[in-house]
Amino acid sequence: MAIEVAYFSIPALGEPARILCALGELDWKDDRFTFAEWGPRKAEAKWGQVPLLKVGGKQIANSKAIARYLAKLVKVEGKPMYPEDALEAALVDDVVDFFSDVHSKLYKTMSLPSVEEKEAARQVALGEGGEVSAMLAMLEANVGAFAVGDSMTLADVFVFWYLNFLNCGFWDGVTDRADLIVTPYPKLTAISEKVKALPKIKEYYTKIAANEPMYKCYAA
């Protein structure tokens, strides 16, 4: 069944869906567009928002619902990316939903009036004692070789997505700040690198990064 992922050409909320489609080699269309192009298309979207997944004549228009659906279709080394066991699935959800809380803390900097204020606020949030760094430190303390359990799951995809999203150039003030994004979180970084090293992920992002500079950190 063909799948279509519609989202802006940035590695934000729609990116986990793209990661899963690439990883699972699903039959899918990567429908990317600019913010200017979104306006005329908004009325077509189920909730008037993106990311949007189109499959079987239906629409799913919540980023985490999309990710969970796709994770049930994808396996790594024979194991599903979304566990069948109810408790394991809840633990994966716990990490996935945790990133929504992290993102909300950082996203509020978008409303600040100047670039300088945005940059300063993000550096504080991700710096020592900042509210985002405090949350990432809690996550760091609660993961092992994988975010949940002893194999790769959707939770690891979210670690890979968000650590690179922080570093991709979207967030002025923290791009390429390894001291804020990498060094404090060796276990999270190791998880991210495991996902990045998967051949299907490397192939997908190498191709995308050739034309989209914001994706270079996902491929490097």
N, C-alpha and C positions, 0 to 999 in steps of 0.2 A: 504494500500500500504506500503510495507516494506521500511524502511529507514536505511541507513548505514552512520554513521559518522566516518570518518577516520581522525585521528590526533595523534600526539605524546602523550605519557602518562604523560603530564604535564598540569596544569590548565591555559594554555595561550589562544591564540586566538580561539581555538576550543571549549573552555569550555562553552560559552553561549549556543551552540547547544546541548551539553550534558545536561545542566540544563533544557532546554526546553523539550527535549525528555523524561527525567525522570519525569518532572513535569506533562506532558501531558499523561504519560503512553503510549507513542506511540509504535508501533511495530517497534523496531529499534535494530540495532547492533552497539555496542560500539567498533569500530575497533581501538585499540591502538597499537602503535609500538614505537620502539626506534629510535634515530637519525640514528644509523647504519643501521637499517632495512629500512629506508626511501629511501636511494639511489637507490636500484633496483626497487622501486615502482614508482619513480618520473615520469617516462615516461608515466605511466598510467593515471596521473592526468591531468585534462583539461587544466589548466594553468601552470602545473608543480609545483604546490604548494598545501599546505594544510593550514587550514582544507578543507576537501572535503566531500560534501554530495552527496550520490548516492540515487536516487529515480526515480522510473518509467523508468529505463533504461537511465536516464539522470544524468549529473553531475552539481552541483553548487559548485564553487570553490572560492567564496569570503566570508569571515567570516560574514560580516554584511548582505549580501544577504541571506546567510543560516539562520541566526538568524531571519530575518524578515519573511522569508517563514515559518519557524517552529512556530513562534509566532502567525501566523494566524491560526494555527491548534490547539492551546492550549488555554484553558479557565481556569480561576480561579474564583470560585464562580459565574459561569455562564457568566462571561465577558471575551471577547477575550484579549489575551495578546498584540495584535497589534490592535489598534482602527480602526473601519471602517470609522469614521469621518475623513475627510482629514486634518483638522487643528489639531485635537488631534494626528493623526498619525505623522504629521510634528513635533509636540512638543516632541513626543517620539523619533523620529529620531534625533532631536536636541541633546538630552542627549546621545543617543547611539553614535552618531558621535563625540560628545565632548570627549568621552573616547578614541577615536582614537588619538585626539590631546594630551590628557594627556599621553597616552602610548608612543607617539613619543618622548616626552620630556625625559621620563625615559629610553626608549630603547637605546638612544644614549650613555648611560653609558656603554653599552655592548662592545663598541669598545675601551674602555680604556685598557691599556696594563697590569695592575696589579690588583689583587684582592683588594689591599689597596686603589688604586685610584678609583676603582668602588664603593667600600663601602663609601668612603668619598664623592664622587659626589652624590650618592643617598641620603645620609644624608643631604647634602646641599639642594638638590632639594626638599626634603620633609620637611625640617626644616622651621622655621619661615622665611618668606620672600623669600623662594625658589620658582622656577618657577612651580613646580608641586603642592606644597602646595597652591600657589596663585590661581591656577586653581580649585583645589578641594574646596577652600574657596568660590569661586564664585558659584560653584555648590551647596554647602551647603546653601548659601544664597537664592538660587532659587528653593528649594524643600520644600515640606510640609510633611504631613504624608506619602505621596508617591512621587516618583520622578516627576510624571506628573498626574494631575487630582486627583480623589478621589478613585481610585482603582489600583490594581497591574497591571503593564504592562511590556513590554520588557525593558523599562528604569530601572525598579527596579531590573530586572535580571542582568543588566550590573553593577549596583551599588554593588549588592551582589558578583558578579564575581570579579570585580576589587579590591574592598577593601580586599577581602580574597586573591587574587592573590598577592597583595603587601605584605601580611603577611605570605605566605605559605612556605617560604624557598627558593624560586627561586631567589629572589633579595637579595644577600648578603649585609649586612650592615643595613637593615631595618626590617628584620624578628623579630617578637615579640616586635617591638617598638611601643607600644600603644600610647606613647607620640607623635609619628609622624603620626600614621594611624587611631587611634580611638578617642582619647581625643579631637582633634581639630574639629571633625565632628560628633557631636551627632545626627543630623538628618539623615545623610547618614548612620551612624552606626545602627540607629533604623530601617531604611529601609532594610538594609542588614539582620538584625536579623529577620525581618518579613518573608523574603524569606527563610532564613535558618530554620525557625520553621515550614514551611509547611511539613506535614507528608511525602509526596512523596520525597521531597528533603532530608529530614533527613534520610530516609531509604536508598536512593541511596548513599549518601556520607558516611554513616556509613559503608556500605559494601565496598566501594572503599578505604576508609581510613584504613581499616584493613590490606591492603597489600601495600598501597601507602602513606607513611608518609607525603608527600607534601599536601595531601588532608585533614589532620586532622583538620585544622582550618575551613574547610567548614562544618565539621560534629559536631564540638565541640559546 
